[in-house]
Amino acid sequence: MKFWMKEISYSQVENKIQSGYKELFIIGQFRIVDAYKIVDSNDHTKDIQSHFILDTKTGNNYEISVELAYGLVSAFYCDGDRRSLLS
């Protein structure tokens, strides 16, 4: 599994959520978001999925790997240990 996270601007987030998004969960000031953008190419249409952590307190935005996103979702809904998840 590849876990990665990189800080990006809000305009970059907006570009990647053009076709829709859903909040996977909210914990503290953080929103974990699953987003997609539909891109039309010459011969077919494809969905490009992206995942983000949005910090509502600082305004910082982080694009994260799908593995990290769903690892956080699993920890949130299955483990119930909110303190370690926030750290």
Backbone as JSON, one array per atom type, in Angstrom:
{
  "sequence": "MKFWMKEISYSQVENKIQSGYKELFIIGQFRIVDAYKIVDSNDHTKDIQSHFILDTKTGNNYEISVELAYGLVSAFYCDGDRRSLLS",
  "N": [[0.84, -1.19, 0.0], [0.42, 2.22, -0.7], [0.81, 5.01, 1.09], [0.24, 8.4, 0.96], [0.44, 11.98, 1.15], [-0.2, 15.28, 0.2], [0.12, 18.79, 0.36], [-2.22, 21.03, -1.07], [-3.63, 23.73, -3.02], [-6.81, 25.46, -2.51], [-8.04, 26.05, -4.93], [-7.04, 24.03, -6.55], [-8.26, 21.85, -5.36], [-10.94, 22.48, -5.93], [-10.88, 22.2, -8.73], [-10.61, 19.45, -8.96], [-12.95, 18.44, -7.93], [-15.05, 18.89, -9.6], [-17.17, 17.38, -10.74], [-18.48, 16.24, -8.63], [-18.72, 15.32, -5.11], [-18.32, 13.6, -1.95], [-18.62, 13.7, 1.55], [-16.74, 11.67, 3.55], [-16.35, 11.38, 6.27], [-16.39, 13.46, 9.22], [-14.13, 14.72, 11.51], [-13.34, 16.41, 14.33], [-11.82, 19.33, 13.3], [-11.43, 18.46, 10.74], [-12.3, 17.37, 7.48], [-12.92, 14.55, 5.64], [-12.81, 13.76, 2.33], [-14.2, 12.35, -0.6], [-13.86, 12.62, -3.98], [-14.79, 13.33, -7.42], [-14.09, 13.74, -10.9], [-15.37, 14.08, -14.06], [-14.01, 13.31, -17.12], [-13.91, 13.97, -20.5], [-12.63, 12.28, -23.19], [-11.31, 11.74, -26.51], [-12.22, 9.17, -27.3], [-13.6, 8.01, -25.17], [-15.27, 8.36, -21.95], [-14.09, 9.15, -18.71], [-13.88, 8.67, -15.18], [-12.14, 10.53, -12.81], [-10.86, 9.93, -9.78], [-10.39, 11.48, -6.61], [-9.03, 12.13, -3.35], [-9.32, 13.82, -0.27], [-8.12, 15.67, 2.6], [-9.6, 18.15, 4.33], [-8.91, 20.95, 6.14], [-10.77, 22.7, 8.22], [-10.25, 24.63, 10.07], [-7.71, 25.83, 9.67], [-7.7, 26.17, 6.95], [-6.08, 24.74, 5.3], [-5.44, 22.32, 2.75], [-5.28, 18.94, 1.78], [-4.29, 16.6, -0.54], [-4.8, 13.14, -0.68], [-3.75, 9.68, -0.75], [-5.76, 6.97, -2.04], [-5.57, 4.72, -0.47], [-4.78, 5.76, 2.01], [-7.03, 7.36, 2.55], [-9.14, 5.46, 2.81], [-8.06, 3.91, 4.8], [-8.21, 5.72, 6.92], [-11.0, 6.01, 7.03], [-11.73, 3.39, 7.77], [-10.48, 3.25, 10.28], [-11.91, 5.25, 11.6], [-14.63, 4.36, 11.59], [-14.48, 1.69, 12.46], [-12.46, 1.19, 14.47], [-12.78, 3.22, 16.38], [-11.1, 4.84, 17.88], [-10.69, 7.9, 18.39], [-8.81, 9.84, 19.25], [-6.21, 8.9, 18.5], [-6.58, 8.84, 15.79], [-6.95, 11.56, 15.15], [-4.39, 12.52, 15.76]],
  "CA": [[0.0, 0.0, 0.0], [1.14, 3.49, -0.76], [0.17, 6.12, 1.79], [0.88, 9.68, 0.7], [-0.36, 13.17, 1.4], [0.51, 16.5, -0.2], [-0.69, 20.01, 0.52], [-2.59, 21.66, -2.33], [-4.46, 24.93, -2.85], [-8.23, 25.21, -2.64], [-8.41, 26.05, -6.35], [-6.72, 22.69, -7.05], [-9.34, 20.99, -4.87], [-12.13, 22.8, -6.73], [-10.71, 21.62, -10.05], [-10.74, 17.99, -8.91], [-14.28, 18.04, -7.46], [-16.0, 19.49, -10.53], [-18.34, 16.55, -11.04], [-19.15, 15.86, -7.4], [-17.94, 14.82, -3.99], [-19.07, 13.24, -0.75], [-17.83, 13.66, 2.77], [-16.71, 10.33, 4.12], [-16.62, 11.65, 7.68], [-15.83, 14.68, 9.81], [-13.61, 14.53, 12.86], [-12.77, 17.69, 14.75], [-11.82, 20.35, 12.24], [-11.04, 17.82, 9.48], [-13.29, 16.71, 6.63], [-12.31, 13.6, 4.71], [-13.67, 13.9, 1.17], [-14.01, 11.53, -1.79], [-14.34, 13.47, -5.06], [-14.52, 12.84, -8.75], [-14.19, 14.66, -12.03], [-15.58, 13.35, -15.3], [-13.2, 13.88, -18.2], [-14.22, 13.42, -21.83], [-11.53, 12.21, -24.15], [-11.81, 11.5, -27.87], [-12.9, 7.9, -27.52], [-14.39, 7.55, -24.02], [-15.38, 9.22, -20.77], [-13.58, 8.45, -17.54], [-13.94, 9.35, -13.89], [-10.88, 10.64, -12.09], [-11.18, 10.05, -8.36], [-9.41, 12.11, -5.73], [-9.39, 12.08, -1.94], [-8.76, 15.0, 0.4], [-8.37, 16.09, 3.98], [-9.79, 19.6, 4.35], [-8.8, 21.47, 7.51], [-11.67, 23.86, 8.26], [-9.73, 25.63, 11.0], [-6.57, 26.55, 9.08], [-7.91, 26.35, 5.52], [-5.14, 23.91, 4.55], [-6.05, 21.21, 2.03], [-4.3, 17.9, 1.48], [-4.71, 15.47, -1.37], [-4.27, 11.93, -0.07], [-3.92, 8.45, -1.53], [-6.98, 6.23, -1.76], [-5.26, 3.82, 0.64], [-4.83, 6.54, 3.25], [-8.43, 7.77, 2.76], [-9.94, 4.37, 3.32], [-7.49, 3.54, 6.1], [-8.81, 6.64, 7.89], [-12.42, 5.64, 7.16], [-11.79, 2.16, 8.57], [-10.13, 3.59, 11.66], [-12.99, 6.06, 12.16], [-15.85, 3.6, 11.79], [-14.28, 0.37, 13.08], [-11.64, 1.21, 15.68], [-13.38, 4.11, 17.37], [-10.1, 5.56, 18.65], [-10.68, 9.24, 17.77], [-7.58, 10.58, 19.59], [-5.08, 8.48, 17.66], [-6.93, 9.23, 14.43], [-6.66, 12.99, 15.02], [-2.95, 12.75, 15.76]],
  "C": [[0.87, 1.24, 0.0], [0.32, 4.56, -0.05], [0.93, 7.38, 1.46], [-0.12, 10.8, 0.93], [0.46, 14.36, 0.93], [-0.43, 17.69, -0.07], [-0.96, 20.61, -0.85], [-3.49, 22.86, -2.04], [-5.94, 24.57, -2.99], [-8.67, 25.23, -4.1], [-8.08, 24.7, -7.0], [-7.79, 21.69, -6.6], [-10.58, 21.21, -5.71], [-12.06, 22.18, -8.12], [-10.98, 20.11, -10.05], [-12.11, 17.52, -8.42], [-15.39, 18.55, -8.38], [-17.26, 18.67, -10.75], [-19.06, 16.06, -9.8], [-18.2, 15.37, -6.33], [-18.87, 14.37, -2.88], [-18.1, 13.25, 0.43], [-17.9, 12.24, 3.31], [-16.96, 10.38, 5.61], [-15.98, 12.97, 8.08], [-15.35, 14.31, 11.2], [-12.88, 15.81, 13.25], [-12.92, 18.7, 13.63], [-11.56, 19.77, 10.86], [-12.22, 17.15, 8.79], [-12.53, 15.8, 5.68], [-13.29, 13.47, 3.55], [-13.22, 12.97, 0.04], [-14.62, 12.32, -2.94], [-14.07, 12.83, -6.41], [-14.75, 13.93, -9.78], [-14.35, 13.79, -13.27], [-14.85, 14.07, -16.42], [-13.59, 13.18, -19.5], [-12.97, 13.44, -22.68], [-12.13, 11.87, -25.51], [-12.64, 10.22, -27.99], [-13.71, 7.38, -26.33], [-14.39, 8.6, -22.9], [-14.81, 8.46, -19.59], [-13.74, 9.34, -16.31], [-12.54, 9.38, -13.3], [-11.24, 10.87, -10.63], [-10.03, 10.69, -7.61], [-9.93, 12.05, -4.3], [-8.64, 13.21, -1.22], [-9.01, 14.99, 1.89], [-8.46, 17.61, 3.92], [-9.8, 20.05, 5.8], [-9.62, 22.75, 7.58], [-11.18, 24.95, 9.2], [-8.64, 26.48, 10.35], [-6.78, 26.88, 7.61], [-6.93, 25.55, 4.68], [-5.88, 22.73, 3.93], [-4.96, 20.23, 1.64], [-4.94, 16.86, 0.57], [-4.04, 14.24, -0.78], [-4.52, 10.73, -0.98], [-5.23, 7.77, -1.14], [-6.75, 5.28, -0.58], [-5.32, 4.55, 1.98], [-6.27, 6.95, 3.56], [-9.23, 6.63, 3.39], [-9.35, 3.74, 4.57], [-8.06, 4.42, 7.2], [-10.29, 6.32, 8.11], [-12.56, 4.39, 8.03], [-11.49, 2.44, 10.04], [-11.27, 4.36, 12.33], [-14.2, 5.2, 12.5], [-15.66, 2.27, 12.53], [-13.54, 0.42, 14.41], [-12.21, 2.09, 16.77], [-12.39, 4.91, 18.2], [-9.87, 6.94, 18.02], [-9.37, 10.0, 18.06], [-6.41, 10.19, 18.7], [-5.34, 8.85, 16.21], [-6.62, 10.71, 14.2], [-5.16, 13.27, 15.0], [-2.34, 12.27, 14.46]]
}
